[in-house]
Amino acid sequence: MGRLLRYIAYSMGNFANTIAYQVFGNRIQFYYVDVLGLNAAAAGVIWTIYGLWNAINDPLMGQLSDRTRTPMGRRVPYVLFGAVPLGLSFFFLWTPPGQSPWLLAAYFLIILFIFDTLYSLTIIAYNALFPEVAPHLKARIDLSAVREVLATIALLLSFILAPILAEGVGYIWMGAIMGTLVAVGYLISMAGVREDISKIKDDRFGLIESLRIALSSRPFRWFIGANIAKEYIWLVLAAMLPFWRKYALGIQGQTEVFGMRLSGGDAEAILLGVPILLTIPMLLIWRPMVARIGPRRSWIITSFCFIPGFLAMILANDFYTGLIGTLLVVPGLAGSMIMPFPLISEVIDDDAARHGYRREGIFFGINGGITKLAFSAQGVLFAAVLSLSGYVAGSDAQPESAAWGVRFLIGGTPMIAALLIAFFMWKYPLERAVRRDLALERTSS
């Protein structure tokens, strides 16, 4: 396979991951609570258990893949043989039996546990292959760009196609179609991937010691801080967009946009969908700059690129000024997509050079577990700011203070997160090694 085709094939795993993660996050709570009638308190207990499991699930699955030894390698078997079970578990999320409240709650908890375990094991094994598929910095930048282009396409399918299918043919068929895309995407991703098992050394460390070694890495700790802030930006933009459209932009019913009459939901889809679509060409614009100056300095620059867009979103008061704001955040969104994987890969390279053993699984596992703290941060800030600003749940008429609370959450808090990314990357200590790597690659080419 040519390099580009190999990168596209491997990146289909990120396409599958994005569909599974985004459709699950966007639809599952609405489906069980609003459509099926699961008690909200019961749902809260289930999500709490789910959160606790996630705290140990990702590092545990990472350590498991690090210690696996098969003729096919450490990671490939989990992706290859996990693809279909993961797709099936995604489908079964949408097929609860009967109408008994207790049965519904029990089914949701069990299938959630099965799905999340299979999801974590498959995605961490898949991500851990990234440094091997792209062993050098320029290759990692190119592969990261291809991954995120396919992820952007998956985002559009998740936010547009999945709701259309759910309303048109029902949640079961939506689950079947999306689950098939998840399974097929992961299967395609392993085409042409071969692990070099001759370089795999036995690991004498258990989970606790592996966690200690990974967390003792200064570059990794600064990277984790930046990645949590990046995750928060994406989460808060998606979570606050309906509130911002309704209470800051004043779009609650039919509105005229570019001479067309649109519902509030359609207007919201444009405010979100157009920027996501435009991240594709922006990724291709960022790629050569990242290859020239390195991902650390590029991430600092792209973080500052967020500022004009977030300021515009704070001040926006109608559809058109809102669209200007969401379009202005596109450079920052694209930059935040392309940077993390080259950086965590060089963190893993640095650890391997120090300890003589590659433990991609534990690094990606810790990264996956800790960055989910962004969910907690977003939830706490959401509750605190809206309560303090006088937001009235269930009311279409909100005080001006509540509208400004929404503006602060969607524009002010991600602006702070963007500045934190810049700070964490300024403190990130591996820049000299990156610059030597870039100089050597340019000399050899």
N, C-alpha and C positions, 0 to 999 in steps of 0.2 A: 504494500500500500504506500502511496505517496504520503509525504508528511502532512499536507493539508487534509487529505482524506482521513488519515489516522487521527488527526486532531478533531475533525468533525465527528467521527465515529465515537471517540472517547467522550466528547462533549455531550453526546446524546444522554449520557448518564446524568449530567446536570440538568438537561431538559426534563428528564423523568423526575429527578429530585424536586425541581421547582414546581412541577404540576402537583406532585404528591403533597408537598409542604404548603403551597399556597391555596389549593382547593380545600384541603383539610382545614387550614386556619381560617379561611374565608367563609366556609359554608357549614362546618360540622355542628357548631354550637347553635346556630339558627335552626338547623334541621331538627336536632333533638329537642330543643326547648320550645321553639315557636311552632314547628310543624307537627312533631310527635307528642308534644305536651309534657316532656320530662320536667319534673319539679326543679325550679331554679336553684333551690337550696341543695338538692341532691346533685345537680350539675356542679355546683360550687365545691362540694365534697370530692366529687370525682376528679375535678381539675386540680384540686390540692394534692390528691394521691398521685395524679399524673405528674405534677411538678416535682414531687419528692422523688419519684422514680427517675425522672429525667436527670436529677442531680447526680445520680450514680450510674445511670444507664450508659451515657456516652463514653466516659472514661473506661468503664468496664468492657464495653464492646471494642474500644480501641486497644486495650491491653490484650483481649482475646485474639484479635487479628495479629498483633505483634508476635504472639507466642505460637501461632499456628504454623505447622510445617507440613506441606503436601508437595507432591511432584509438580503441581500447577502453581505453587507459590503460596504466599501468606494471604493475599487479598483477593485474587481472581476468583477462587471458589465461592467466597461469600457473595460476590456480586453475581456471578454466573448462575449459581444455584439458589440465590436469594431473590432473584428478579421476579419469578412467577409467584412464589408465596407472598411477596410483598404486594404485587398487583392484586392478588386474591384477597389479602387482608384489607386492602383499600376498598375493594368492592363490598366486602362484608360489613364495612362500617355503615353502609347505607341500606342494610337489609335486616333490621331488628325484627324479632318474632313477636307477634301478639301485641296487645294493648295494655297488659298489666304494668302498672307503674314500677313495681319492684323488679319484674322481669326486664323491663326496658332499662332501668338503672344498672342492673347486674350485667346485662348484655353489653351496654355501653362501656362499662369499666373493663370487662374482659377483652372485648375486641380492641379497645383503645390500648390496652397493655400489649396485646399481640402485635398490633400494627406498629406501635412505637418501637418495640424491641426489634422487629424485622427492619424497620426504617433505619434505626440507628446503626445496626450491624451492617446493613448494605451501604449506606451513605458514607460511613466512616471508612470502610474498606475501600470504597470507590475513591474517596478523596485522598486516602493514603497512597494511592497509586500515582497521584499527580507528579511528585518529584521524580519518579522513575520514568513516566511517560515523557516528561520534559526535564532532562537532567541539568540543563544550563539556563542561565538567566534569560537570554533572549528567547529561547524556546518556551520558557515558562510565561513570559509576557505574551507571546503569540498565542499559546494555548489558552491562557486566561481570557484573552479577547474573544477567541472562538467560543469558549464555554459560556461567556456572558451574552453573546449574541443569541445563542440557542436558549439561554435562560430568559432573555427578553421575549422571545417568541412564546415560550411557555407561560410567561406572566400574562401575556395578552390572552392566551387560551384560557388561563385560569380565571381571570377577572371578567372575561366577556363570554367565552363559549360555555364554560361550566354553568353559570346562572341561566343561560338560554336553554341548555339541555335540561336542567333541573325543572324549569317551569314548563318546557315543551313536551318532554317525554318522561319526566319523572326522575326522582333521585336515584332509583335503582339503576336505570339505564345510564344516567350520568356517571354513576360509580363504575359501571361496567366499562364504559368507553374510556374514561379517564384512567381506570385501573389497567386497562390494556395498554394504553400509551405509556404508563409507568413501567410495566413489565418489559415491553418491547424496547423502550429507550435504554434500560439497563442492559438488556441482552446485546443490543447493537454496540454498546459502549465497550464491550470486551473484545470486539473484533480487532485483531492485530496487537492486542496487549499481551506481552510476554514478560513475566517476572524473571529476573536473573537469580535463580535459586542458589547459584554458586557463591553469591555475595551475602547470603543470609547467614548470620551467626546466631548461635544459641544465646538466649537472654537468661541470665541467672537471677534477674531481679523480679520480685513479685509486684503486685499492683501498687502497694503503698510506697515502695522504694522507687518505682517508676514515676509515680506522681510527684514524689519529692524531687527527683532529678529534673523532671520537666519544669516544675514550678520554680526551681532554683536558677533557671536560665533568665538572666536579666533581659536579653532581647525578647524572649517569649512574653515576659510580664508586660513590657511596654507595648508589644504587639496586641496582646489581649485587651489592654485598656482601649487602644484605638479601635479594635474590632467590635467591642461592646458598644462604643459610641456610634460606630457606623450602623450597627444593627438597630440601635435605638432610632436613628434618623429614618430608616426605612419603615420601621414599625409605627412610629408616631404619624408619619405622613399618611399611611394607609388607614390607621385607626381614626384619625381626626378629620379626614377629608369630608365625610358626610356632615359632621357638625360644622365645619368651616363653610361648606357650601350652603348650609341651611341658615346659619346664624350670623356669619361674618359677611358672606356675599349676598344674603337675603334671597336665595333661590329655594323656595319651598314648594312651588307648584309649577305650572306651565310657565316657560320663559321663552322669549324670542332671542335666538342666537344666530347671527349671520343670516337673518331673514327666514329662519326656520323656527317652528314651534317645538320646543323640546320639554320633556318632563324633567323634574329635578334629578332623577337618576341618570337620564341620558346626558344631561349637562355635566354631571359628576364623572361619567364615563369618559367624556372628552377631556375634562380637566386632568384625569389620571392617565387615560390611554395614550393621548398624543405625546406627552413627555416620555412615557415608557418606550413608545415606538422610536422616538428621536434619540434614545440612548444608543441605538445600534450604530448610526453614523458617527456619533460622538466617541464611542469606543474605538473606532478605527482612527479617529483623529488623535486620541490620547496615546495609542499604542506606540508610535515612533518616538514620542517624547519620553515615555517611560523607559524605552530601550536606550535612549540617549543619556538621561540623567539618573536613572534608577528609580525603583518604586517608592523608596522612602521620601525623597524630595518631591517626587511627583504627587504623592498623597498629601503632603503639606500644601502644595499649590492647589490641588483640586478641592481640598477642604475649604480654603478661602474662597473658592469659586461658588460655594453655597451661599455666601453672605448676601449678595444682591437679591437672589431669589427669595430667601427667607424674609428679608426686609420688605420686599414687595408683597409677600403673602400676609405679613402682619398688617399692612396698610390697605390691602385690597378691599373693595366694597361692592363689586359687581362681577359678573362673569368675565368680562374682558380684562379687567385689572387682575383678577384671579388667574386667568390663563397666562398672562404675562409673568406672574410669579412662578407658576409651576413650570413654565418653559425655561425660566432663568435658573432653575435648580438642576436642569438636565446635565450640564457639564460636571457638577459635583456628583450627581447620581452615577454617571458613567465612570467617573474616576474611582468612586468608592467600590464599584463592582470589580474593576480590573486589578486593584492593588493587593488585596489580602493574600491570594494564593502564592504569588512569587515571594512575598515576605515570609509567610509561615514556612515555605519550602527552604528558604535560606536559614531560618531559625533551626530547622531540623538538620540541615547540613552542618551548621555550627555545633550542634549537640553531638552529632555523629563523629565529627572531628575530635571533640573533646573526650568522648567515652568509647569510641570504636564500635558503636552499635547503632543501627538506624531504627528508631522507634516512632515511625510516622503515626501509627495507630493511636498511641497515648497522647501525642500532641494534638492531633485532630479531634480526639475524644474530649480532652480537656477544653479545647477551643469551643467545641459544640456545646458542652455543658455550661461553661461559664458565660458564653455570649447570650445564653437564654436568660441571664439576669436582666437583659434589656427588656424582656416582657414584664418583669416585676417593676422595674424603674418606670416604664410607661404606665402601668396600672396605678402605681402609687401617685405619680404626678397628676394623672388624669383625675383621680378621685379628689386629691387635695386642692388642685387649682379650681376645678369646677365647683366644689363645695364652697371655697372661699370667695369665689366670684359671684355667687348667688344663682347658679344654674338650677332651674326647676325641672326635674325629670318628668317627661311626658307632656310638657307644655310646648306648643309651637311659638309662644310669645315669651322671649327671654329678656331680662334687663340688659342694658348696654354693657354693664360690668361683666356679664356672662359671655357676651360676644367677644369682649377683649380678653377674657380668660381663654377662650377657644383660639383667638389669634396668637396669644402667647404660647400656647401648647404646640400649635402647628408651625409657628415661625420662630419664637424665642427660644424654646428648649432645644430644637435641633440646631439652632445657631450656636448655642453653648456646646452642644455635642461636637459640632464641626471644629470649633476652636480647641476642644479637648483632643480631637484626633491630631490636629497640628502640633499640639504640645507633646503628646505621646510620641509622635514620629520625630520630633526634634530631639527627644531624649533617647530614641532608639539607637543602639550603639554599633550596628553592623554596617554603617555606610562605607567605611574605608574598604572593607572586604568586597562590597558590591561594586565600588568604583574600580577596584583591581580586576574583578571579574569582567566588567564591561570593557576595560582597556585590553585585556587579553583576547576577548572575543573579537573586538574590532581589528586587532593585530593579526589574528589568525585568518580572518575573512579578508 
